[in-house]
Amino acid sequence: MKFWQVDAFTDQVFGGNPAVVFVVDVMPDEGLMQKIANEMNVSETAFVILGEVWTIRWFTPNSEVKLCGHATLAAAHVLWEQGIAKGDEVTLASLSGPLTIRRGEDGYTMDFPLQPASEKVDGRDLIEEMVGAPLSYLGSNDHDCMAVIEDGEKLFSFVPDFGLISQLDDRGFLLTAPDPSGQFDYICRAFFPKLDVLEDPVTGSANTCLAEYWSRRLGNKHLRAKQVSLRGGILDLEVDDARILITGRAVTVFEGVLAI
């Protein structure tokens, strides 16, 4: 089984978010895919199965997820870089429905479902205490909890309490704010200790929630966001009704063969 490690949402190696991509003809056993993801030990390992219908599945080191942006971007990059995908569009079946990815001059554009948040009241005081700033909004989309603060500088200095985040009902915790530099429409960070991903470097799927909020707030369907993790990454976004277009670049770091 050949694999590639790709840095997504960046055009520079050692930036963005690393994902491992396997491209296979027959779907491996689910338990084997989980063991491989644990062995790879990056936030997401993607398996693209080239059956009658091309399918993608994503695994963190400890569980399968229903949607992942950066590993889909990495998979698309591999499919075109290796000459497997033809033309400028490919559709992959997934647990979140069919996902279409287009190749263009600006990189790869993924067509994802929006996953908007609903306002949340429970735990507001506890989260404000952890963040160290008042929240202008707290919400949940039944996957992740998102908190909005107005002081973007605090986003850079925020030290997460992973024990507290693990106690939230949601899978992960997203913290977002206006960009103090004015270069981006918003900035964000994302934490998933329940998935054995303490801080995710760049989280494409988080923006199915975040971009919907910022689009309504700013009255703009076209957004540019930056995830301000240590590695960092940039996302170009277009919100439209129930879908979102997420555009980014990717670069292959290395390839190998699983010797089993």
N, C-alpha and C positions, 0 to 999 in steps of 0.2 A: 504494500500500500504506500504509494508515493504521497508526500505532503509538501506544502509550501507554508512558510511563515511570512505574513504580509502585515505591514504597518498601514492602517487605514486612517482616513481623514488627515492625510499629510502627503507631501511629495518628497519628504526627507526621511531616510532611514533613521531609526531610533526615535522617531517622533510618533505622534498619533497613538493609536491603540493597536497592539499586536493581536493577530488572530491566526490560528492554524487552519488550513484548508486541506481536506482530503477530497479527491474526486474519484468515485468508484462506479463500477457498472452494476453492482448488486448491493442492496442495502445490507450493511453488517448487522450482526446481532446487537440489540439495544444495549445490553450489558457490556459488550465489547466497546461500543462507542463511548460509553460512560467511562470505562477504564482508560481508554486512550486519551480522553479529555483530561482526566485526572493526571495522567502521565505528562501530557503536554504542558499543563499547569499555566495556561494563559486564561484570560477572562472568558474567552469563547473559542471553542473548536467547532468548525463547521464541516459537515459532510454533505457533499453534493452527489446525488445518486442519479446517474445517467440512464435511467430506465425508460420505459415507454413515455412516461411523463417525468421530466426533470424535477427533482425534489431536493429541498435543502432542510437540514436539521441542525440545531445548535445545542451545544452542551457546555456548561460551566464546569469547573472541576468537580462539582458535586451533584449537578442536576441538569435536566433538559429544560430549555426555555422555549416559549412560543413565538418569540420575535427577537431578532438581534440585528441592529443596523450595521455595526462596523464589520462583523463577520460576513454579512451579506455583501457588503462592499468589497471585502477581501476576496470572497469567492468569485464575484463578478470579474475582478481584476485577473484572477488566475485563469478563469474560463477564456477570457479574450487574449491574455498574454500567451497562453499555451496553444492558442489556435483552436480550442474546442468549440467555443461559441462563434457563430458566423453572423455576419451582418452587424447591426448596431443595436439590437434589442434581444433580450432573452427573458423568459418568464419561468419562475421557479415555484412549484407547489410548496406550501408550508403549512404549519399548524395555524397560521393567521391568514390563510387563504393564498391565492396566487399573488406573487410579487413580481412586478415587471421592472427590469433594470435596463437603462439605456446608456450607451457609450457616446460621449460627445467631447467637444474641445475643452470643456470645463471639468472633465472627469466622468464619474459614473453617477447617474441620477436614479434613485430608487423610489418607486411608487408604493408608499406604505399607508395602512389605515391610520386615521387619527384615533387617539385614545385619550380624550379630554378628561380633565379632573373635575370633580364636584367638590364644593367647599366642605371643609372638615373642621369640626369644633373640638372634638376629643383630643386631648394631649397638647393643645396649643401652648399652655403655660410651660409645660415640660420642654417642648421644642424651643421655645423662645429662650429659656434658661440655657439650653445646650448651645444654641447659636450665639447667644450674647447680644441679641438685637431684636427689636420688635418686628413681628411679622405683619406684612401688609396683606398677605394671603396665605392660607393653608388649605391644601386640597389633596384628594386621592382619586386615582382612576381605577381602583381595585387591584392595581399592580404595585404602584409606587406612590409614596407620599411626597408631595412637592411643597416647598416652603419658599416664599418670596420675601426678600428684604430689600430695603431701598439703598443701603450703604454698600456699594459694590466692593469697597476696599476690605470690608469684613469677610468677604468671600475668600479672599486670598489668605487671610490669617486664621480662618476657621479651623479648629482642631476637633474632629468628630469624636463622639463617644460611641464606639462601636457596640458596646454592651447595650446602651440605650436604643440605638438604631435597630439592633437585633430584636428588641422587645416590641417594636412597632408591629401593628397588624399587617402592614404592607411588606412587600418583598424587599423594597429598597427605599432610599431617601435621596431626594433631589433638592438641591439648594440653588437658588437663582436670584439674580439681581440685575439692575441696569448696569451697563458697562461704564465705569467712571472715565475711561479714556475717550468715549464717544465713537470708537472705531466699529463697535458691534452693537446690534440691537439689544442683546442681552448676553450675560455670561452665566456659567453654571458649573456645578460639581455634582458628582453622583457616587453613591455609596451602596454596596450590596453585600454586607457581611454574611447574610444568610446563604448566599450563593458562593461563599469563599472568595469573594471579590471585594476587598476592603474599600478601595477607591478605584473606580473604573476610569481609565485615562480619557476616553472619548466614547460617549454612549449615544449612538444614533437613535435607538428606539426611545430613549428618554424624551426626545424632542417631539414625538407623537403626542406628548402631553404638554411639554413646556412651550413649544411653538404655538399651539392652539391658544394658550393663555396670552402669550405676548402678542400674537396677531390681533386678538380682540382688544387688548389694552392699548396697543399702539395704532390700531386701525390700519394695519399694513399686512398684506398677504405675503410679501417678499421680505425675508428676514435673513440676517447673517449673525451667527452665534459663535461663541468661543467657549470651549470647555477648558477651564483654567486649572487643570491638574498639572502635575510635575512635567509630564510629557506634552500635554496640550494638544488641541486639535480644533479645526475650523469647519463649520457646516453652513452651507447655503441652503435655504429652506423656502418652500412655497406652499402655503396653506390654501386648500380649496375644498370647501364643503366637508366631506367625510374622509378626504385623503390628504396626504402631505408628500411633497417631493423633496427628497433629501439628497443633496449633491456633495460629493467629496472626491478626493484623489486617493491613490494608494500606491505603495511601492513594495516589491518583493525583497525580503531581507535574505532568506536562504531557503533551500529545498532539501529534502532528504527522503529516505525510505524507511518505513517501519519494519523492523526485522523480526516479524513473528509469522 
